[in-house]
Amino acid sequence: MSDRPVLRIVRGEPDAAELAALTAVVAGLASSGAPAAEDKPKSAWNERAALLRRPLHHGPGAWRASGLPR
């Protein structure tokens, strides 16, 4: 295992109880098993590509096809 510390205090001087509380919270979050934000499926409602206009093609029936979803 690495000799690098997991937690580092950069400001202040916490006492033992504050360090214990911080360690418990960090350990609880690490072992919660909750999926990370990038693991969650994305909703089609939030898809930004759906807001972009698709190119319009010319030719017979193009006016009708321009109003139909793909």
N, CA, C and O atoms as a GROMACS GRO file, in nm:
protein
  280
    1MET      N    1   0.083  -0.118   0.000
    1MET     CA    2   0.000   0.000   0.000
    1MET      C    3   0.088   0.124   0.000
    1MET      O    4   0.204   0.119   0.040
    2SER      N    5   0.033   0.234  -0.044
    2SER     CA    6   0.108   0.358  -0.058
    2SER      C    7   0.132   0.424   0.079
    2SER      O    8   0.052   0.410   0.171
    3ASP      N    9   0.244   0.495   0.090
    3ASP     CA   10   0.274   0.570   0.212
    3ASP      C   11   0.208   0.708   0.209
    3ASP      O   12   0.218   0.784   0.306
    4ARG      N   13   0.141   0.740   0.099
    4ARG     CA   14   0.076   0.869   0.085
    4ARG      C   15  -0.049   0.875   0.174
    4ARG      O   16  -0.128   0.780   0.173
    5PRO      N   17  -0.069   0.982   0.250
    5PRO     CA   18  -0.187   0.991   0.336
    5PRO      C   19  -0.315   1.005   0.254
    5PRO      O   20  -0.315   1.066   0.147
    6VAL      N   21  -0.423   0.948   0.306
    6VAL     CA   22  -0.552   0.956   0.239
    6VAL      C   23  -0.614   1.093   0.259
    6VAL      O   24  -0.672   1.150   0.166
    7LEU      N   25  -0.603   1.147   0.378
    7LEU     CA   26  -0.655   1.279   0.411
    7LEU      C   27  -0.541   1.372   0.448
    7LEU      O   28  -0.441   1.330   0.506
    8ARG      N   29  -0.558   1.499   0.412
    8ARG     CA   30  -0.456   1.598   0.447
    8ARG      C   31  -0.528   1.723   0.493
    8ARG      O   32  -0.615   1.774   0.422
    9ILE      N   33  -0.493   1.774   0.609
    9ILE     CA   34  -0.550   1.896   0.663
    9ILE      C   35  -0.466   2.012   0.611
    9ILE      O   36  -0.346   2.018   0.634
   10VAL      N   37  -0.531   2.105   0.541
   10VAL     CA   38  -0.457   2.216   0.482
   10VAL      C   39  -0.475   2.345   0.558
   10VAL      O   40  -0.397   2.439   0.539
   11ARG      N   41  -0.575   2.353   0.645
   11ARG     CA   42  -0.596   2.475   0.721
   11ARG      C   43  -0.658   2.441   0.855
   11ARG      O   44  -0.744   2.353   0.863
   12GLY      N   45  -0.617   2.507   0.957
   12GLY     CA   46  -0.674   2.487   1.090
   12GLY      C   47  -0.605   2.374   1.166
   12GLY      O   48  -0.514   2.309   1.116
   13GLU      N   49  -0.652   2.352   1.287
   13GLU     CA   50  -0.599   2.246   1.373
   13GLU      C   51  -0.716   2.169   1.433
   13GLU      O   52  -0.760   2.200   1.543
   14PRO      N   53  -0.767   2.068   1.362
   14PRO     CA   54  -0.881   1.993   1.414
   14PRO      C   55  -0.839   1.904   1.530
   14PRO      O   56  -0.725   1.857   1.537
   15ASP      N   57  -0.932   1.882   1.622
   15ASP     CA   58  -0.902   1.791   1.734
   15ASP      C   59  -0.934   1.648   1.691
   15ASP      O   60  -0.976   1.624   1.578
   16ALA      N   61  -0.914   1.555   1.780
   16ALA     CA   62  -0.931   1.412   1.749
   16ALA      C   63  -1.075   1.380   1.711
   16ALA      O   64  -1.097   1.297   1.623
   17ALA      N   65  -1.174   1.442   1.775
   17ALA     CA   66  -1.314   1.414   1.744
   17ALA      C   67  -1.349   1.463   1.604
   17ALA      O   68  -1.422   1.395   1.532
   18GLU      N   69  -1.299   1.578   1.564
   18GLU     CA   70  -1.327   1.630   1.430
   18GLU      C   71  -1.262   1.542   1.323
   18GLU      O   72  -1.322   1.518   1.218
   19LEU      N   73  -1.140   1.496   1.349
   19LEU     CA   74  -1.074   1.407   1.254
   19LEU      C   75  -1.148   1.274   1.242
   19LEU      O   76  -1.161   1.219   1.133
   20ALA      N   77  -1.197   1.224   1.355
   20ALA     CA   78  -1.272   1.098   1.354
   20ALA      C   79  -1.402   1.113   1.275
   20ALA      O   80  -1.439   1.023   1.200
   21ALA      N   81  -1.470   1.226   1.290
   21ALA     CA   82  -1.594   1.249   1.217
   21ALA      C   83  -1.566   1.260   1.067
   21ALA      O   84  -1.640   1.204   0.986
   22LEU      N   85  -1.462   1.331   1.030
   22LEU     CA   86  -1.426   1.344   0.889
   22LEU      C   87  -1.390   1.209   0.829
   22LEU      O   88  -1.432   1.177   0.718
   23THR      N   89  -1.313   1.131   0.901
   23THR     CA   90  -1.274   0.999   0.853
   23THR      C   91  -1.395   0.908   0.837
   23THR      O   92  -1.403   0.833   0.739
   24ALA      N   93  -1.490   0.914   0.929
   24ALA     CA   94  -1.610   0.831   0.920
   24ALA      C   95  -1.694   0.869   0.798
   24ALA      O   96  -1.747   0.782   0.730
   25VAL      N   97  -1.706   0.998   0.771
   25VAL     CA   98  -1.784   1.042   0.656
   25VAL      C   99  -1.718   0.998   0.526
   25VAL      O  100  -1.786   0.946   0.437
   26VAL      N  101  -1.588   1.018   0.514
   26VAL     CA  102  -1.518   0.980   0.392
   26VAL      C  103  -1.522   0.829   0.372
   26VAL      O  104  -1.542   0.783   0.259
   27ALA      N  105  -1.503   0.752   0.478
   27ALA     CA  106  -1.508   0.606   0.467
   27ALA      C  107  -1.650   0.560   0.432
   27ALA      O  108  -1.666   0.465   0.355
   28GLY      N  109  -1.750   0.624   0.486
   28GLY     CA  110  -1.888   0.588   0.454
   28GLY      C  111  -1.923   0.616   0.310
   28GLY      O  112  -1.991   0.536   0.246
   29LEU      N  113  -1.877   0.728   0.257
   29LEU     CA  114  -1.902   0.760   0.117
   29LEU      C  115  -1.828   0.665   0.024
   29LEU      O  116  -1.880   0.627  -0.081
   30ALA      N  117  -1.709   0.626   0.062
   30ALA     CA  118  -1.630   0.537  -0.022
   30ALA      C  119  -1.688   0.396  -0.027
   30ALA      O  120  -1.675   0.328  -0.128
   31SER      N  121  -1.751   0.352   0.080
   31SER     CA  122  -1.802   0.215   0.085
   31SER      C  123  -1.953   0.207   0.064
   31SER      O  124  -2.011   0.100   0.082
   32SER      N  125  -2.017   0.318   0.028
   32SER     CA  126  -2.163   0.317   0.014
   32SER      C  127  -2.210   0.236  -0.104
   32SER      O  128  -2.323   0.188  -0.105
   33GLY      N  129  -2.126   0.218  -0.205
   33GLY     CA  130  -2.164   0.141  -0.322
   33GLY      C  131  -2.257   0.214  -0.415
   33GLY      O  132  -2.306   0.155  -0.511
   34ALA      N  133  -2.283   0.340  -0.389
   34ALA     CA  134  -2.369   0.418  -0.477
   34ALA      C  135  -2.295   0.444  -0.608
   34ALA      O  136  -2.175   0.471  -0.608
   35PRO      N  137  -2.367   0.436  -0.720
   35PRO     CA  138  -2.299   0.460  -0.847
   35PRO      C  139  -2.254   0.605  -0.860
   35PRO      O  140  -2.319   0.697  -0.810
   36ALA      N  141  -2.145   0.623  -0.926
   36ALA     CA  142  -2.093   0.757  -0.948
   36ALA      C  143  -2.183   0.830  -1.047
   36ALA      O  144  -2.266   0.768  -1.114
   37ALA      N  145  -2.169   0.960  -1.056
   37ALA     CA  146  -2.255   1.041  -1.141
   37ALA      C  147  -2.242   0.999  -1.288
   37ALA      O  148  -2.341   1.002  -1.362
   38GLU      N  149  -2.123   0.959  -1.332
   38GLU     CA  150  -2.106   0.921  -1.471
   38GLU      C  151  -2.162   0.782  -1.501
   38GLU      O  152  -2.177   0.747  -1.618
   39ASP      N  153  -2.194   0.702  -1.397
   39ASP     CA  154  -2.250   0.570  -1.418
   39ASP      C  155  -2.401   0.572  -1.438
   39ASP      O  156  -2.459   0.474  -1.484
   40LYS      N  157  -2.465   0.682  -1.404
   40LYS     CA  158  -2.609   0.690  -1.414
   40LYS      C  159  -2.649   0.707  -1.561
   40LYS      O  160  -2.582   0.778  -1.635
   41PRO      N  161  -2.758   0.643  -1.603
   41PRO     CA  162  -2.802   0.661  -1.742
   41PRO      C  163  -2.851   0.804  -1.765
   41PRO      O  164  -2.914   0.864  -1.678
   42LYS      N  165  -2.822   0.856  -1.882
   42LYS     CA  166  -2.863   0.991  -1.914
   42LYS      C  167  -3.006   0.992  -1.968
   42LYS      O  168  -3.046   0.902  -2.042
   43SER      N  169  -3.079   1.092  -1.930
   43SER     CA  170  -3.216   1.106  -1.974
   43SER      C  171  -3.220   1.167  -2.113
   43SER      O  172  -3.141   1.255  -2.146
   44ALA      N  173  -3.314   1.120  -2.194
   44ALA     CA  174  -3.330   1.177  -2.328
   44ALA      C  175  -3.380   1.320  -2.320
   44ALA      O  176  -3.363   1.397  -2.415
   45TRP      N  177  -3.442   1.357  -2.210
   45TRP     CA  178  -3.491   1.494  -2.194
   45TRP      C  179  -3.375   1.593  -2.186
   45TRP      O  180  -3.391   1.709  -2.223
   46ASN      N  181  -3.260   1.549  -2.137
   46ASN     CA  182  -3.145   1.638  -2.120
   46ASN      C  183  -3.048   1.631  -2.237
   46ASN      O  184  -2.942   1.693  -2.232
   47GLU      N  185  -3.081   1.557  -2.341
   47GLU     CA  186  -2.988   1.541  -2.453
   47GLU      C  187  -2.983   1.670  -2.534
   47GLU      O  188  -3.083   1.712  -2.592
   48ARG      N  189  -2.866   1.732  -2.539
   48ARG     CA  190  -2.851   1.860  -2.607
   48ARG      C  191  -2.855   1.844  -2.759
   48ARG      O  192  -2.892   1.937  -2.830
   49ALA      N  193  -2.817   1.728  -2.811
   49ALA     CA  194  -2.817   1.707  -2.955
   49ALA      C  195  -2.958   1.712  -3.012
   49ALA      O  196  -2.975   1.744  -3.130
   50ALA      N  197  -3.058   1.682  -2.932
   50ALA     CA  198  -3.196   1.686  -2.979
   50ALA      C  199  -3.241   1.829  -3.009
   50ALA      O  200  -3.337   1.850  -3.083
   51LEU      N  201  -3.173   1.927  -2.953
   51LEU     CA  202  -3.208   2.066  -2.976
   51LEU      C  203  -3.150   2.121  -3.106
   51LEU      O  204  -3.191   2.227  -3.154
   52LEU      N  205  -3.054   2.049  -3.163
   52LEU     CA  206  -2.991   2.096  -3.286
   52LEU      C  207  -3.077   2.060  -3.406
   52LEU      O  208  -3.141   1.955  -3.410
   53ARG      N  209  -3.077   2.147  -3.503
   53ARG     CA  210  -3.154   2.123  -3.624
   53ARG      C  211  -3.079   2.027  -3.715
   53ARG      O  212  -2.959   2.043  -3.738
   54ARG      N  213  -3.150   1.928  -3.766
   54ARG     CA  214  -3.090   1.834  -3.862
   54ARG      C  215  -3.091   1.898  -4.000
   54ARG      O  216  -3.176   1.983  -4.028
   55PRO      N  217  -3.000   1.858  -4.086
   55PRO     CA  218  -2.996   1.916  -4.220
   55PRO      C  219  -3.122   1.879  -4.299
   55PRO      O  220  -3.176   1.768  -4.287
   56LEU      N  221  -3.168   1.973  -4.380
   56LEU     CA  222  -3.285   1.950  -4.465
   56LEU      C  223  -3.236   1.903  -4.602
   56LEU      O  224  -3.149   1.966  -4.662
   57HIS      N  225  -3.292   1.795  -4.649
   57HIS     CA  226  -3.252   1.739  -4.778
   57HIS      C  227  -3.353   1.779  -4.884
   57HIS      O  228  -3.473   1.785  -4.857
   58HIS      N  229  -3.306   1.807  -5.002
   58HIS     CA  230  -3.394   1.847  -5.112
   58HIS      C  231  -3.436   1.724  -5.192
   58HIS      O  232  -3.375   1.617  -5.181
   59GLY      N  233  -3.538   1.739  -5.269
   59GLY     CA  234  -3.586   1.632  -5.355
   59GLY      C  235  -3.734   1.607  -5.335
   59GLY      O  236  -3.799   1.674  -5.255
   60PRO      N  237  -3.788   1.510  -5.407
   60PRO     CA  238  -3.930   1.479  -5.397
   60PRO      C  239  -3.967   1.435  -5.255
   60PRO      O  240  -3.902   1.347  -5.198
   61GLY      N  241  -4.070   1.494  -5.200
   61GLY     CA  242  -4.118   1.459  -5.066
   61GLY      C  243  -4.035   1.518  -4.953
   61GLY      O  244  -4.058   1.485  -4.836
   62ALA      N  245  -3.940   1.604  -4.984
   62ALA     CA  246  -3.852   1.659  -4.881
   62ALA      C  247  -3.930   1.746  -4.784
   62ALA      O  248  -3.899   1.746  -4.664
   63TRP      N  249  -4.029   1.820  -4.830
   63TRP     CA  250  -4.107   1.906  -4.743
   63TRP      C  251  -4.181   1.822  -4.641
   63TRP      O  252  -4.195   1.863  -4.526
   64ARG      N  253  -4.229   1.706  -4.679
   64ARG     CA  254  -4.301   1.619  -4.587
   64ARG      C  255  -4.203   1.555  -4.486
   64ARG      O  256  -4.230   1.547  -4.367
   65ALA      N  257  -4.089   1.510  -4.538
   65ALA     CA  258  -3.991   1.447  -4.451
   65ALA      C  259  -3.930   1.544  -4.353
   65ALA      O  260  -3.880   1.501  -4.248
   66SER      N  261  -3.930   1.674  -4.382
   66SER     CA  262  -3.870   1.772  -4.293
   66SER      C  263  -3.949   1.787  -4.163
   66SER      O  264  -3.893   1.829  -4.061
   67GLY      N  265  -4.076   1.752  -4.165
   67GLY     CA  266  -4.157   1.766  -4.044
   67GLY      C  267  -4.174   1.636  -3.967
   67GLY      O  268  -4.235   1.636  -3.861
   68LEU      N  269  -4.121   1.528  -4.018
   68LEU     CA  270  -4.137   1.398  -3.952
   68LEU      C  271  -4.015   1.366  -3.867
   68LEU      O  272  -3.903   1.398  -3.906
   69PRO      N  273  -4.035   1.305  -3.751
   69PRO     CA  274  -3.919   1.266  -3.669
   69PRO      C  275  -3.845   1.149  -3.735
   69PRO      O  276  -3.904   1.070  -3.808
   70ARG      N  277  -3.719   1.141  -3.707
   70ARG     CA  278  -3.639   1.031  -3.761
   70ARG      C  279  -3.638   0.914  -3.668
   70ARG      O  280  -3.575   0.812  -3.698
   0.00000   0.00000   0.00000
